[in-house]
Amino acid sequence: MTKKELIRAVQQSASDAGHELTQKDVDGLIDIIFDQAATGLAADGELKIADFGNFKVSERAARQGTNPRTGDKITIAARKVAKFKPATALKDQVN
């Protein structure tokens, strides 16, 4: 599903529930939600959404790698990554 498809689906669900929202309104709301989620994840290191799943920041240590073109050894810097663990409700819905 793309962002445009998500916007249309949310707009349709809102319309079915009796709330008229424009695509621009829904787009703005989705942007706000994802911006706040990313901000919260960066600040707290964890984001929990009931019946959807948990996002958690994890640290990857620096490590040695190989340049596939030249075969030279390179150092890959340490970094933080976001990991996702789906909730049971989401797993059940997908299956």
N, C-alpha and C positions, 0 to 999 in steps of 0.2 A: 504494500500500500504506500502510495506516495503522499506527500503533504497535501496536495490538491485533493486527492481522493479522501483523505482524512477530513479535510475542511467540508467537503460535500456531504460526507456521512454524518458529521456532527451537526451540520446545518439541517439535514433531513430529520435527524433524531429530535432536534429542538423543535422543528416545525410539527412533527408528529405529536409532540408533547404540548403543543399550543404556544410555543415561543417563537416568534418570528425574528430571526437573526440574518443579517446579510453575510455574504461570504467574507467581506472585509472585516466585519465584527468578529467572526469565528477565527479568521486568520490572526487578528490581533490578540485574541484570547489564547490561542495556541502558542503564539510567540511568547506571551507573558508567562504562561505555564512552564514552557521549556526553559526560558531564561531563569525563572525563579528556581526551578529544579536544579539546573546546572550551578547556580550560585549557592544553593543549599548544599549540594554535594561537595563543592569546592571548599566551603567553609566548615562543614561538619564532618566531612568524610563519609557520610552515609545518607541515603534517602530511602525511606520506606513508604511504599504505596500499597495500602491494603488490597488484597485480592489481585494484585498485579505482580509485585515482586520487590526486591531490595537491590539498590545500587550501592556499591561500596568502593571507595578509593583504595587501591592497593599499590605498593611500591615494588618496582622491578629493579633489581640490583644491576650495576654495570656488568657487562660481560664481553667476552671476546667473540668476534664473529669473523666471517670470511667474505670478502668482496667477491661475488659470483663471476664478475668479468675478468678480474685479474688474479684471483686466488690469494691476494694479500690479506694478512690478518689486520683486523680493525677492532677498535674498542667501541662498543655500543654503550652510550651513556645511560646512567640510571634515570628512571622516569616514573611518573605516577600514571596509573591506568584505572579506568572505571570498569568494574566487574558487575555483572548482573546475575541474580539468582531468582528465577521465576517462582511465584507463589503457587501453592497447590491448586488454587482456583484457576489460575491461568493455564497450568499444565493440563488440567482436566478439560478446559474449554478447547485447547488446541488439539487434544487427542479426541 
